[in-house]
Amino acid sequence: MKLSGLLTLQREDLPGLTGTARVERRSGDLPRRVRTGDIAVIDHADLDRRTAEALLAAGVTGVVNAAPSISGRYPNLGPEVLIAAGVVLVDGAGSEVLHQIKDGAKIRLHEGGVFVGDDEVARGVEQDADSVADQLIEAKAGMSTQLEAFSANTIEFLRTERTLILDGVGVPELSGSMEGRQALVVAPGFEHADDLRNLKRYIREYRPVLIGVEGGAESLRKAGYQPDVIVGDPETMSTETLKCGAELVIPAHLDGHAPGLERIQDLGVGAVTFPASGNAEDLALLLADAHKASLVITVGFQATLSEFLDRGRSGSIPSTFLTRLRLGSKVIDGRAVATLQRSRTPMAAVVLLVLAVLLVVAVALLASPLGGALMDMVSQAAGGAGAYFEGLLP
């Protein structure tokens, strides 16, 4: 018994990071299974910021990536996010690591090695801030290739979706009306929860139609709002959100198959499908436009080329690009709205300023030689008014 305890102590004292392995078996499912202190084992080339943030939110302390986290195609943002948060990232460990490590097993990471017990089952490169920065600089050269692919993808997207983009054909009907109202579309992008908090005053004043896109719908509910419309794959959202009373719109493939529809049917919740090849964020914008929203405020949407590419789906850029062209000046970034509202002087501040000025003037008059005469005039006027009203009484 004493020997067993000694061996356990020695194993805990081994260098590196030790934790429970959570192995990715199904794309998108891992963040929901990860717990604080776990080590995520994934196969995700060009690790994007959204995935990195989801892992951080789940509380991972380490990540083992079978694929290169930065392949050099473009400067993706996920590795930088993990390293900045102090997460140990072992990169390029090879695809066999997914089979050599059992989900729930205790593993240890040390200087690029992945250990189960005393055995090294895989080896990669342990990234740090300097190595990630160097790779991102080199990856910027890959942007030109991505832009060439973007041109070809745009032509193909227009071929398959021109009626949707140009005429709104295929946009599902909704029971609620958006005509003449502003719409706030919340997607689960970088710092979207902070941006949503900064729009509290805007939401209170304008009461826009609230459209949540997947994780954005979760954020709306956490902030105390009731989404009017939810767009996205039901598998990415909680049961409580799906049953909150919002109208559900499920993106579907062009052949009509809608991933996650079975879950909606099992929950007994009504939903409509939206067959299109665009991503959920773009479909939410097209939905608001087709239903005649007067203005569309976006939260959590990608605003730069690097962010578009960082989604890990460069083929979706034409959808986003053409959707923005379709809506034109109707689309406004939520951060701009929050900035403009902060620059407005509140009415309460104006009233207080006026009262302060009047007080200063009154004090100055009372302190001057004219103050006594002014007080006599006010007293006589008040006395005259009092006598007048007394004469009216029976």
SEMI-764541 format. One record per residue (C-alpha): residue in three letters; y negated, z negated, x; chain. Coordinates in pm, 1 decimal. Layout:
{atom ALA,{Y,Z,X},A}
...
end
This chain:
{atom MET,{0.0,0.0,0.0},A}
{atom LYS,{-232.5,-89.8,284.9},A}
{atom LEU,{-136.7,229.6,469.2},A}
{atom SER,{-210.6,440.1,159.0},A}
{atom GLY,{-551.3,278.7,123.7},A}
{atom LEU,{-625.6,344.1,491.2},A}
{atom LEU,{-531.9,711.3,458.9},A}
{atom THR,{-754.3,743.6,151.1},A}
{atom LEU,{-1045.0,588.2,337.0},A}
{atom GLN,{-994.7,824.3,629.9},A}
{atom ARG,{-992.8,1127.1,398.7},A}
{atom GLU,{-1314.7,1014.7,228.2},A}
{atom ASP,{-1474.5,973.8,570.1},A}
{atom LEU,{-1399.6,1332.5,671.1},A}
{atom PRO,{-1714.4,1536.1,739.4},A}
{atom GLY,{-1855.7,1778.0,486.0},A}
{atom LEU,{-1890.7,1781.7,109.4},A}
{atom THR,{-1603.8,1672.5,-116.1},A}
{atom GLY,{-1583.2,1737.7,-487.9},A}
{atom THR,{-1377.2,1865.1,-780.7},A}
{atom ALA,{-1329.8,2242.0,-783.2},A}
{atom ARG,{-1423.9,2438.3,-1095.0},A}
{atom VAL,{-1286.3,2788.6,-1059.0},A}
{atom GLU,{-1443.2,3077.0,-1248.6},A}
{atom ARG,{-1177.4,3236.4,-1465.5},A}
{atom ARG,{-1405.4,3390.3,-1725.5},A}
{atom SER,{-1754.3,3522.1,-1668.4},A}
{atom GLY,{-2019.8,3301.2,-1825.4},A}
{atom ASP,{-1779.0,3018.0,-1906.0},A}
{atom LEU,{-1807.4,2822.4,-1581.8},A}
{atom PRO,{-2144.2,2645.8,-1630.9},A}
{atom ARG,{-2013.6,2482.4,-1948.8},A}
{atom ARG,{-1713.2,2332.4,-1765.9},A}
{atom VAL,{-1896.1,2211.1,-1455.9},A}
{atom ARG,{-1986.5,1844.1,-1430.6},A}
{atom THR,{-2220.4,1658.1,-1198.8},A}
{atom GLY,{-2081.6,1651.2,-845.0},A}
{atom ASP,{-1840.9,1943.9,-893.4},A}
{atom ILE,{-1800.9,2238.4,-657.6},A}
{atom ALA,{-1811.2,2577.6,-830.9},A}
{atom VAL,{-1576.3,2848.0,-703.8},A}
{atom ILE,{-1706.8,3187.6,-816.0},A}
{atom ASP,{-1682.0,3559.0,-744.5},A}
{atom HIS,{-2038.8,3678.4,-793.2},A}
{atom ALA,{-2187.2,3945.6,-566.8},A}
{atom ASP,{-2567.6,3929.8,-549.7},A}
{atom LEU,{-2594.6,3586.2,-706.2},A}
{atom ASP,{-2884.7,3598.9,-954.0},A}
{atom ARG,{-3135.6,3325.9,-1027.5},A}
{atom ARG,{-3020.6,3268.7,-1385.9},A}
{atom THR,{-2664.2,3189.3,-1277.1},A}
{atom ALA,{-2792.8,2966.5,-996.3},A}
{atom GLU,{-3014.8,2774.5,-1237.7},A}
{atom ALA,{-2726.8,2729.8,-1482.3},A}
{atom LEU,{-2512.9,2584.1,-1202.4},A}
{atom LEU,{-2795.4,2352.4,-1096.1},A}
{atom ALA,{-2845.4,2236.9,-1453.5},A}
{atom ALA,{-2474.3,2154.8,-1471.0},A}
{atom GLY,{-2508.5,1937.3,-1158.4},A}
{atom VAL,{-2307.1,2123.5,-892.8},A}
{atom THR,{-2331.5,1997.9,-536.2},A}
{atom GLY,{-2154.3,2294.1,-378.1},A}
{atom VAL,{-2074.2,2659.2,-445.4},A}
{atom VAL,{-1797.8,2869.0,-290.5},A}
{atom ASN,{-1859.5,3238.5,-349.2},A}
{atom ALA,{-1572.0,3477.9,-289.0},A}
{atom ALA,{-1821.5,3767.5,-272.6},A}
{atom PRO,{-2137.9,3807.0,-63.7},A}
{atom SER,{-2418.9,3618.4,-240.0},A}
{atom ILE,{-2662.0,3873.0,-92.1},A}
{atom SER,{-2506.0,4215.5,-48.3},A}
{atom GLY,{-2824.8,4383.5,72.4},A}
{atom ARG,{-2870.7,4607.2,-232.0},A}
{atom TYR,{-3187.3,4422.1,-328.9},A}
{atom PRO,{-3344.9,4078.6,-263.5},A}
{atom ASN,{-3168.0,3868.7,-529.1},A}
{atom LEU,{-3298.1,3518.8,-588.0},A}
{atom GLY,{-2995.8,3299.8,-664.8},A}
{atom PRO,{-2901.0,3181.8,-311.9},A}
{atom GLU,{-3256.9,3075.0,-237.3},A}
{atom VAL,{-3262.5,2863.6,-554.8},A}
{atom LEU,{-2937.6,2686.0,-461.6},A}
{atom ILE,{-3034.2,2619.1,-100.2},A}
{atom ALA,{-3377.5,2486.8,-200.5},A}
{atom ALA,{-3204.8,2235.9,-429.8},A}
{atom GLY,{-2977.5,2112.6,-149.7},A}
{atom VAL,{-2657.5,2273.5,-277.9},A}
{atom VAL,{-2400.3,2366.1,-12.5},A}
{atom LEU,{-2330.4,2740.7,-36.3},A}
{atom VAL,{-2023.6,2887.1,135.4},A}
{atom ASP,{-2056.2,3261.3,111.2},A}
{atom GLY,{-1808.7,3551.6,137.3},A}
{atom ALA,{-1494.1,3338.1,125.0},A}
{atom GLY,{-1276.1,3627.8,2.0},A}
{atom SER,{-1115.7,3697.3,-333.4},A}
{atom GLU,{-798.8,3502.3,-247.4},A}
{atom VAL,{-992.8,3176.4,-273.5},A}
{atom LEU,{-982.5,3208.5,-653.5},A}
{atom HIS,{-602.5,3192.2,-643.2},A}
{atom GLN,{-558.1,2945.4,-359.1},A}
{atom ILE,{-764.8,2674.5,-526.1},A}
{atom LYS,{-651.2,2524.6,-855.3},A}
{atom ASP,{-911.1,2434.1,-1112.2},A}
{atom GLY,{-967.7,2058.6,-1097.3},A}
{atom ALA,{-836.4,2017.8,-741.9},A}
{atom LYS,{-1020.6,1810.0,-483.9},A}
{atom ILE,{-1168.3,2032.4,-213.1},A}
{atom ARG,{-1389.9,1980.3,91.2},A}
{atom LEU,{-1652.6,2210.4,239.1},A}
{atom HIS,{-1740.0,2184.0,607.8},A}
{atom GLU,{-1915.4,2436.8,833.9},A}
{atom GLY,{-1798.2,2734.8,628.9},A}
{atom GLY,{-1442.0,2612.4,584.5},A}
{atom VAL,{-1286.0,2533.4,246.1},A}
{atom PHE,{-1018.6,2262.1,267.0},A}
{atom VAL,{-758.6,2135.0,24.0},A}
{atom GLY,{-625.5,1816.7,178.3},A}
{atom ASP,{-585.3,1888.6,549.0},A}
{atom ASP,{-534.5,2261.8,499.9},A}
{atom GLU,{-810.5,2519.2,536.4},A}
{atom VAL,{-747.1,2762.3,251.7},A}
{atom ALA,{-1050.4,2986.7,302.6},A}
{atom ARG,{-1342.1,3042.0,535.0},A}
{atom GLY,{-1684.4,3190.8,474.2},A}
{atom VAL,{-2038.6,3147.6,598.6},A}
{atom GLU,{-2231.8,2832.4,511.1},A}
{atom GLN,{-2579.0,2954.0,428.2},A}
{atom ASP,{-2903.4,2772.8,502.4},A}
{atom ALA,{-3271.0,2842.5,434.1},A}
{atom ASP,{-3314.7,3051.2,750.8},A}
{atom SER,{-3005.5,3268.3,700.5},A}
{atom VAL,{-3096.2,3335.8,337.0},A}
{atom ALA,{-3455.2,3425.9,430.3},A}
{atom ASP,{-3332.6,3670.0,696.8},A}
{atom GLN,{-3092.0,3839.6,454.5},A}
{atom LEU,{-3361.4,3871.8,187.4},A}
{atom ILE,{-3591.5,4048.2,434.0},A}
{atom GLU,{-3315.3,4297.4,515.8},A}
{atom ALA,{-3230.0,4339.4,146.5},A}
{atom LYS,{-3578.9,4463.3,65.1},A}
{atom ALA,{-3481.5,4791.9,224.6},A}
{atom GLY,{-3224.9,4838.5,-53.4},A}
{atom MET,{-3494.7,4860.2,-319.0},A}
{atom SER,{-3548.9,5233.7,-270.3},A}
{atom THR,{-3183.6,5307.5,-349.0},A}
{atom GLN,{-3207.9,5100.1,-665.0},A}
{atom LEU,{-3517.0,5290.8,-776.0},A}
{atom GLU,{-3334.3,5620.8,-735.2},A}
{atom ALA,{-3053.4,5486.0,-952.0},A}
{atom PHE,{-3314.4,5372.2,-1203.0},A}
{atom SER,{-3437.8,5732.0,-1250.2},A}
{atom ALA,{-3088.7,5858.9,-1327.1},A}
{atom ASN,{-3013.2,5565.2,-1556.9},A}
{atom THR,{-3334.1,5620.7,-1752.9},A}
{atom ILE,{-3236.2,5976.1,-1837.7},A}
{atom GLU,{-2888.8,5864.1,-1945.7},A}
{atom PHE,{-3029.9,5579.9,-2155.7},A}
{atom LEU,{-3268.8,5814.1,-2336.7},A}
{atom ARG,{-2980.0,6048.0,-2410.2},A}
{atom THR,{-2782.8,5775.1,-2588.0},A}
{atom GLU,{-3062.6,5560.6,-2735.1},A}
{atom ARG,{-3356.5,5794.7,-2801.4},A}
{atom THR,{-3345.2,5744.6,-3181.0},A}
{atom LEU,{-3353.0,5367.0,-3137.3},A}
{atom ILE,{-3642.3,5370.0,-2891.2},A}
{atom LEU,{-3846.4,5642.3,-3060.4},A}
{atom ASP,{-3777.1,5578.6,-3430.5},A}
{atom GLY,{-3617.7,5233.3,-3454.8},A}
{atom VAL,{-3296.7,5377.7,-3598.6},A}
{atom GLY,{-3018.7,5117.3,-3600.8},A}
{atom VAL,{-3234.9,4803.6,-3613.6},A}
{atom PRO,{-3070.7,4564.2,-3863.5},A}
{atom GLU,{-3249.3,4433.1,-4171.6},A}
{atom LEU,{-3349.4,4067.6,-4195.1},A}
{atom SER,{-3410.5,3853.5,-4500.1},A}
{atom GLY,{-3723.3,3693.9,-4353.8},A}
{atom SER,{-4046.5,3889.8,-4316.0},A}
{atom MET,{-4239.7,3932.2,-3991.3},A}
{atom GLU,{-4494.5,4180.8,-4122.1},A}
{atom GLY,{-4845.5,4085.7,-4017.2},A}
{atom ARG,{-4725.4,3771.2,-3835.4},A}
{atom GLN,{-4707.6,3698.8,-3466.6},A}
{atom ALA,{-4364.3,3655.0,-3308.2},A}
{atom LEU,{-4272.0,3431.0,-3016.3},A}
{atom VAL,{-3958.2,3553.5,-2836.6},A}
{atom VAL,{-3800.1,3297.6,-2600.9},A}
{atom ALA,{-3540.1,3412.4,-2346.7},A}
{atom PRO,{-3361.8,3187.8,-2092.6},A}
{atom GLY,{-3554.3,3317.0,-1791.2},A}
{atom PHE,{-3698.9,3131.9,-1494.1},A}
{atom GLU,{-3901.7,2820.1,-1593.0},A}
{atom HIS,{-3892.1,2925.1,-1959.7},A}
{atom ALA,{-3870.4,2563.7,-2081.0},A}
{atom ASP,{-4194.4,2475.4,-1898.1},A}
{atom ASP,{-4366.2,2785.6,-2034.7},A}
{atom LEU,{-4253.8,2694.0,-2386.6},A}
{atom ARG,{-4403.8,2344.8,-2351.3},A}
{atom ASN,{-4734.8,2499.2,-2245.4},A}
{atom LEU,{-4741.9,2698.3,-2571.6},A}
{atom LYS,{-4722.8,2392.3,-2797.4},A}
{atom ARG,{-5085.2,2434.8,-2906.2},A}
{atom TYR,{-5039.8,2806.5,-2972.9},A}
{atom ILE,{-4731.8,2742.7,-3189.3},A}
{atom ARG,{-4912.0,2471.3,-3383.8},A}
{atom GLU,{-5217.9,2690.0,-3453.5},A}
{atom TYR,{-5055.3,3027.2,-3526.0},A}
{atom ARG,{-4706.6,2929.7,-3652.6},A}
{atom PRO,{-4539.3,3245.3,-3520.1},A}
{atom VAL,{-4193.1,3369.3,-3610.9},A}
{atom LEU,{-3965.9,3199.9,-3354.0},A}
{atom ILE,{-3700.4,3426.9,-3204.3},A}
{atom GLY,{-3452.8,3272.3,-2959.5},A}
{atom VAL,{-3249.1,3486.9,-2722.9},A}
{atom GLU,{-2922.2,3309.9,-2632.3},A}
{atom GLY,{-3021.8,3009.7,-2415.6},A}
{atom GLY,{-3379.4,3052.2,-2537.3},A}
{atom ALA,{-3262.9,2947.0,-2884.0},A}
{atom GLU,{-3116.7,2629.2,-2733.1},A}
{atom SER,{-3451.2,2558.8,-2563.2},A}
{atom LEU,{-3642.4,2605.5,-2888.9},A}
{atom ARG,{-3425.1,2346.5,-3060.4},A}
{atom LYS,{-3450.8,2102.7,-2768.2},A}
{atom ALA,{-3830.1,2135.7,-2789.4},A}
{atom GLY,{-3815.9,2037.2,-3156.9},A}
{atom TYR,{-3857.3,2381.6,-3315.2},A}
{atom GLN,{-3643.9,2558.9,-3574.2},A}
{atom PRO,{-3566.0,2917.5,-3466.0},A}
{atom ASP,{-3614.6,3176.2,-3738.5},A}
{atom VAL,{-3400.0,3441.1,-3567.8},A}
{atom ILE,{-3139.5,3414.8,-3290.2},A}
{atom VAL,{-3030.8,3718.7,-3087.8},A}
{atom GLY,{-2738.0,3716.6,-2846.1},A}
{atom ASP,{-2371.3,3659.0,-2774.4},A}
{atom PRO,{-2249.5,3358.0,-2976.9},A}
{atom GLU,{-2023.7,3254.8,-2687.7},A}
{atom THR,{-2334.6,3157.9,-2487.4},A}
{atom MET,{-2465.3,2914.3,-2752.0},A}
{atom SER,{-2364.6,2578.3,-2894.4},A}
{atom THR,{-2217.1,2535.1,-3240.6},A}
{atom GLU,{-2520.1,2330.2,-3346.4},A}
{atom THR,{-2756.1,2613.4,-3256.5},A}
{atom LEU,{-2545.0,2876.4,-3431.0},A}
{atom LYS,{-2541.0,2664.5,-3748.3},A}
{atom CYS,{-2909.0,2562.6,-3739.1},A}
{atom GLY,{-3003.9,2798.1,-4025.0},A}
{atom ALA,{-3157.8,3083.0,-3825.0},A}
{atom GLU,{-3069.5,3445.5,-3896.9},A}
{atom LEU,{-2814.7,3556.2,-3637.3},A}
{atom VAL,{-2825.4,3899.6,-3475.0},A}
{atom ILE,{-2530.6,3982.2,-3249.3},A}
{atom PRO,{-2563.7,4267.2,-2996.8},A}
{atom ALA,{-2274.9,4511.8,-3030.2},A}
{atom HIS,{-2139.6,4795.5,-2820.8},A}
{atom LEU,{-2209.1,5150.3,-2934.1},A}
{atom ASP,{-1854.6,5167.1,-3075.6},A}
{atom GLY,{-1940.4,4875.5,-3305.6},A}
{atom HIS,{-1746.8,4599.6,-3127.7},A}
{atom ALA,{-1954.9,4280.1,-3117.2},A}
{atom PRO,{-1841.5,4019.1,-2859.4},A}
{atom GLY,{-1845.0,3672.3,-3009.1},A}
{atom LEU,{-1825.6,3786.4,-3370.8},A}
{atom GLU,{-1490.1,3610.7,-3411.8},A}
{atom ARG,{-1652.0,3277.7,-3331.3},A}
{atom ILE,{-1919.9,3333.5,-3594.7},A}
{atom GLN,{-1653.6,3415.1,-3850.6},A}
{atom ASP,{-1457.7,3100.9,-3759.4},A}
{atom LEU,{-1772.3,2891.9,-3809.0},A}
{atom GLY,{-1835.2,3052.5,-4146.5},A}
{atom VAL,{-2187.0,3158.0,-4047.7},A}
{atom GLY,{-2344.4,3484.0,-4163.5},A}
{atom ALA,{-2467.1,3734.5,-3904.7},A}
{atom VAL,{-2567.0,4098.6,-3860.1},A}
{atom THR,{-2476.9,4320.2,-3564.8},A}
{atom PHE,{-2711.5,4535.3,-3357.1},A}
{atom PRO,{-2521.0,4824.7,-3192.3},A}
{atom ALA,{-2712.0,4927.9,-2878.9},A}
{atom SER,{-2669.7,4948.9,-2502.4},A}
{atom GLY,{-2982.4,4746.2,-2424.0},A}
{atom ASN,{-2976.0,4379.9,-2327.2},A}
{atom ALA,{-3037.1,4098.7,-2577.0},A}
{atom GLU,{-3400.3,4045.0,-2470.0},A}
{atom ASP,{-3488.8,4409.5,-2532.0},A}
{atom LEU,{-3313.5,4407.7,-2868.5},A}
{atom ALA,{-3518.6,4104.0,-2972.4},A}
{atom LEU,{-3840.2,4289.8,-2886.3},A}
{atom LEU,{-3729.8,4599.5,-3077.1},A}
{atom LEU,{-3635.4,4379.0,-3371.3},A}
{atom ALA,{-3983.6,4222.9,-3383.9},A}
{atom ASP,{-4150.0,4562.3,-3349.8},A}
{atom ALA,{-3938.8,4731.3,-3619.4},A}
{atom HIS,{-4011.5,4446.5,-3860.8},A}
{atom LYS,{-4386.9,4493.9,-3804.5},A}
{atom ALA,{-4480.1,4179.4,-3616.7},A}
{atom SER,{-4851.0,4205.3,-3536.5},A}
{atom LEU,{-4813.8,4061.8,-3184.4},A}
{atom VAL,{-4515.2,3964.6,-2968.4},A}
{atom ILE,{-4548.2,3677.1,-2722.1},A}
{atom THR,{-4269.3,3659.2,-2462.6},A}
{atom VAL,{-4134.3,3356.0,-2276.5},A}
{atom GLY,{-3868.2,3373.6,-2005.2},A}
{atom PHE,{-3878.1,3751.5,-1964.7},A}
{atom GLN,{-3861.3,3931.1,-1631.1},A}
{atom ALA,{-4204.4,4042.0,-1515.3},A}
{atom THR,{-4143.6,4198.9,-1173.4},A}
{atom LEU,{-3909.1,4462.5,-1033.6},A}
{atom SER,{-3730.4,4200.8,-823.4},A}
{atom GLU,{-3664.0,3993.0,-1134.3},A}
{atom PHE,{-3531.3,4296.3,-1323.9},A}
{atom LEU,{-3289.1,4372.3,-1042.0},A}
{atom ASP,{-3199.2,4005.4,-1010.2},A}
{atom ARG,{-3033.6,4017.3,-1350.5},A}
{atom GLY,{-2741.4,4175.7,-1167.5},A}
{atom ARG,{-2747.7,4463.4,-1416.5},A}
{atom SER,{-2977.6,4724.6,-1267.8},A}
{atom GLY,{-2854.2,4967.2,-1531.8},A}
{atom SER,{-3040.1,4762.6,-1794.3},A}
{atom ILE,{-3378.9,4827.7,-1631.4},A}
{atom PRO,{-3434.9,5157.6,-1821.4},A}
{atom SER,{-3380.8,4970.4,-2148.2},A}
{atom THR,{-3641.4,4711.2,-2052.8},A}
{atom PHE,{-3885.0,4967.7,-1916.5},A}
{atom LEU,{-3870.0,5194.0,-2221.9},A}
{atom THR,{-3876.4,4901.0,-2465.2},A}
{atom ARG,{-4199.2,4776.2,-2307.9},A}
{atom LEU,{-4345.1,5126.5,-2336.9},A}
{atom ARG,{-4241.9,5135.3,-2701.3},A}
{atom LEU,{-4424.7,4811.9,-2786.4},A}
{atom GLY,{-4721.9,4882.9,-2559.0},A}
{atom SER,{-5013.1,4640.8,-2590.9},A}
{atom LYS,{-4833.6,4450.4,-2867.4},A}
{atom VAL,{-4642.2,4253.6,-2600.1},A}
{atom ILE,{-4819.5,3966.2,-2423.4},A}
{atom ASP,{-4669.4,3730.8,-2167.0},A}
{atom GLY,{-4662.2,3368.9,-2282.1},A}
{atom ARG,{-4816.6,3240.7,-1959.4},A}
{atom ALA,{-5126.5,3450.0,-2022.8},A}
{atom VAL,{-5157.7,3305.1,-2373.5},A}
{atom ALA,{-5125.5,2949.4,-2240.1},A}
{atom THR,{-5387.5,3017.4,-1973.0},A}
{atom LEU,{-5634.4,3156.9,-2226.4},A}
{atom GLN,{-5582.7,2859.7,-2456.2},A}
{atom ARG,{-5638.7,2613.8,-2174.2},A}
{atom SER,{-5969.8,2785.6,-2094.0},A}
{atom ARG,{-6097.9,2734.3,-2450.0},A}
{atom THR,{-6315.9,2428.6,-2498.8},A}
{atom PRO,{-6161.4,2207.0,-2769.8},A}
{atom MET,{-6378.2,2145.1,-3078.6},A}
{atom ALA,{-6344.0,1768.7,-3031.9},A}
{atom ALA,{-6497.8,1799.8,-2686.5},A}
{atom VAL,{-6790.4,1997.7,-2830.7},A}
{atom VAL,{-6854.1,1731.2,-3098.1},A}
{atom LEU,{-6844.9,1452.3,-2839.2},A}
{atom LEU,{-7087.2,1643.3,-2618.0},A}
{atom VAL,{-7333.7,1688.3,-2905.1},A}
{atom LEU,{-7311.2,1318.8,-2998.6},A}
{atom ALA,{-7367.5,1218.0,-2636.5},A}
{atom VAL,{-7680.5,1436.4,-2615.7},A}
{atom LEU,{-7817.7,1291.0,-2940.6},A}
{atom LEU,{-7753.7,939.2,-2812.7},A}
{atom VAL,{-7940.5,1008.5,-2489.4},A}
{atom VAL,{-8236.2,1154.8,-2682.8},A}
{atom ALA,{-8244.8,853.7,-2917.0},A}
{atom VAL,{-8242.4,606.0,-2628.0},A}
{atom ALA,{-8516.7,800.0,-2449.9},A}
{atom LEU,{-8736.8,802.2,-2761.4},A}
{atom LEU,{-8692.3,430.8,-2825.3},A}
{atom ALA,{-8783.4,351.3,-2465.4},A}
{atom SER,{-9102.3,560.2,-2483.4},A}
{atom PRO,{-9441.2,453.4,-2638.9},A}
{atom LEU,{-9358.4,674.9,-2933.6},A}
{atom GLY,{-9043.2,478.8,-3001.6},A}
{atom GLY,{-9217.0,203.4,-3202.9},A}
{atom ALA,{-9409.2,451.8,-3416.7},A}
{atom LEU,{-9091.4,650.6,-3476.2},A}
{atom MET,{-8905.7,340.7,-3589.0},A}
{atom ASP,{-9192.6,253.2,-3828.8},A}
{atom MET,{-9176.0,602.7,-3977.6},A}
{atom VAL,{-8798.1,579.9,-4021.8},A}
{atom SER,{-8832.6,232.4,-4177.7},A}
{atom GLN,{-9101.7,348.7,-4421.9},A}
{atom ALA,{-8895.2,654.3,-4518.1},A}
{atom ALA,{-8587.4,441.0,-4576.0},A}
{atom GLY,{-8791.3,193.0,-4781.1},A}
{atom GLY,{-8939.1,472.2,-4994.3},A}
{atom ALA,{-8597.1,622.0,-5055.0},A}
{atom GLY,{-8460.9,283.6,-5154.9},A}
{atom ALA,{-8743.8,224.0,-5405.4},A}
{atom TYR,{-8689.9,572.3,-5552.0},A}
{atom PHE,{-8319.4,513.1,-5614.8},A}
{atom GLU,{-8388.3,164.5,-5757.5},A}
{atom GLY,{-8623.7,326.2,-6011.3},A}
{atom LEU,{-8342.1,550.3,-6126.9},A}
{atom LEU,{-8121.9,254.9,-6212.8},A}
{atom PRO,{-8133.8,119.9,-6573.8},A}
end
